[in-house]
């Protein structure tokens, strides 16, 4: 397998109807992916929370196009499924696992949340690939103004540290941001006025929790590096994962 083939990475296939996601070729054949860009489309307000075996969240937000039952929507960076909807509100369900691994369990009625509908075939990718699979929860350690921007520093869980690099990408509460500086246990970003105006990050202060999703590319690179170190990386493994697949 040539270096040029490896550099191209896994191939993504289109050909689906708008709103149905993006297809990728993996170990089990072609699958439909629900992906996001980290560009927040609107800020909603939590109207009602009903605890139970599955926690119901009702969120008020009127999008440009009607909701579709079963569509994916990222709520503070967490991919959830629309169960029911009206013209200006929708309901999603959060499992106990979701509440354990994200900051959604701390939401209250009246809380503002970042919202993004899943990427459609043909949409412009303006941020970076965001899966809506939260990797961990960080806390705001520092907040200060610098020129016209706001600097926020967050705690970095040890398990996520290998995936963070300076000038790399990160999704914070679903917002695609650039890592300005990173240490073993923290990282820092700068928020421009547009981001502060269009997302809930303007509300975040020291001690607040945020959902973190590391860059997808960084996670794959770390995984492949680990396989190489243990002798588990081979041409067959790469081909099975979609690298260098024939048309």
N, C-alpha and C positions, 0 to 999 in steps of 0.2 A: 504493500500500500504506500503510495507516494506521500511526501510531506504536504504537497498541495491538496491532496484528497483529505488528509487529516485536518488541515487548516480550514477547510470549508465547513467542517462540523456536521452535525446531524441535519438532514434535509427536512424542511417543513413543506407540506403539500397543502395547496389550497383547494378550491373547487367546491366549497360548501356554500350554502345559502347564507346571506348576511345574518349575523347574530347567532350562528350555530357554532362558532368557535373556529379554531385552526387545527388542521390534522397534522399529526406527526407519526413517523414510523419508529416503533420501539420494539421491544422484545416480543410483544404479542401481536405485532402487525400494526395497522393504522388505528389511531385513537383520536378522539376529538378533545382538544385542549381548551379549557377556559382560561384565557390569559388577559392581562390588563397592561396598561402602560405606565401607571403611576401619575397620570395627569388627571386630577380630580375634576369631575364634571359638575359637581354641585355639593352643597352642604345641606344635609337633612337634619331633622329634629326628632329625637325619640319621643313618641307619643305615649306608648304603653309597653310595659314589660310584664309578661305573665310567666311565672316560674312553674316548672313541672318536669316530667321526664325529659321533655324538650322545652327549652325556654323560648317563648314567642316574643319577638321584637316587632313592634309596629313603628314605622318611620315615615314621617311626612316629608315628601319632596316631589315636585311636579317636573318630570323630565320633558324633553322636547318630543319624544316618541312614547307611545303607550307602553306600559309594562307588559311582559308576556309571562304567563305562568311557567315556572320551571327555569326561567333565565337566571344567569349568574350575575351577582352584583357584589362588589367589594365594599364592605362597611368597615371603615377605619383599617383598610388593608386586608380584611378577612373575607374570603370568598364564601358567600352564602347564596341560598336558592330562594327565589321569590315563590311563596306558597299561594298567597292571594294578593290582590291589589285593587285599588280604585284609581281614579284619574290623577290624584295627587298624594297617594300614600301606598305603601306596600308592607307585607308581613313576611318575615323570614323566621326560621327556626335555628336555634343554636344548641348543639349537643353538649353534654357535660364535658367531653373532651375539648371542644372549642372553648368553653368557658375556662377550663384549666390552663390552656396554652396561650390564651390571648387576654387582652384587657377588657373584652366585651362584658365580662361579669361585673365590672364596676360601673357600667352605664346606668343612668337614672333617667326617668322622664324629664324632658327638657334639655337633655344633653345634645349638643351638636355633634354630628358625625360626618366624616368625609365619605363621599359616594362616587363610585365609578362603575359603569356597566361594562361587561366584557367586550373585548376587542372583536370587531367584525372583520370578515375577509375584505381586504381592500382599504381598511382604515389606515391612517397615517400613524406610525409608531413614533410618537414625539418624546416619550420618556425612555424607559427601558423595559425589558420583559419582566413582568410581575405576575406571579402565579396566584397570589391571594392565599398562599399557605404560610401563615405566620411562623417564623422560626423561633421567636422568643420575645420577651417583654423587657424593655429597658426603662430607665427612669431619667428624667431631666435632672442633670447635675448643675448646669450653669445656664444662665440667660442674660445676655447683655447686648447692647446696641453698638454697632460699629459702622460709622458712616451712615448710609441709607439702608443697611441690612441689619438683621438680627442674628446673633450667634447663639446657637443652642448646642450644649454638650450633653451626651447621653451615656449612661452606663452601658457596657458591652458584655453580655454573658460570655463566659469563657468558651463555651461550645461554639460560638459564632465568630470568635476572634480570627480564626484562620481564613475566613471568607472576606474579610474587610481589608481593603488597600486604599491608600491615599489616592484621591481623584477617581475612585471607583464609585459604583452606584449602590444605593440602599433605598428601601421603601420604609418610611416612617409614618405610621398610621395611614399607609396607602399612598403617601406622597413620594414621588421619585425625586431623590436628592443626590447631590454629589458629596462624598466624604472629603472634607477639607483637611482633616488631620485624624490620625488614629493611633491609639496606644493599646496596650494589651487588654485594658479593662474599660476603655472609653473611646468615643469618637466625637467629632465635631462637624457641624454643618452650618452653612450660612443661608438665611432665608431672605429673598428679595421681597420688595413690597407687594408684587403680584401674588406671590405665594402666601403671604400673610393675609392678603385681602380675600383670596379664593379658597382657603383651607382653614381647618380648625387649629393648625399649629400656632396661630396667633394667640390662642387661648392657653397654650401650655406654659406652665411655670415650674419652678424647681420642685421636685418631688413627685410630679405627675408621671403616670405610666403611659408608655406608648408601645404599639406593636411594631416589631422589627422583622423585615424580610431581607435576607442577604441576597446579593446579586446571583442570579441563576448560573451565569457563566462561572463565577468564582466557586460555586458549589460543585459544578462538574469538574473543574480543573483540580480541586482538592481531592475529589473522589478518584479521578484518574491517576493523580500523583500517588495516592495511597495504594491503588492497585499495582502501580509500577514498583513501589517499594516492597510489596509483598510477593511480587512475581506473578500477580494475577492478571496483568495487562497483556493482552495479545491481540493480533490482528483479528482473530475470530471474535473476541469480546467486542472490539470496536465495531466490526461489521454488524453484529447482532444488535448493538445499540443504535444503529442507523448511520454511522460514519461511513462514507464512501459507498452508500447504497446506489445501485444502478437505477437508471430512470425506468 
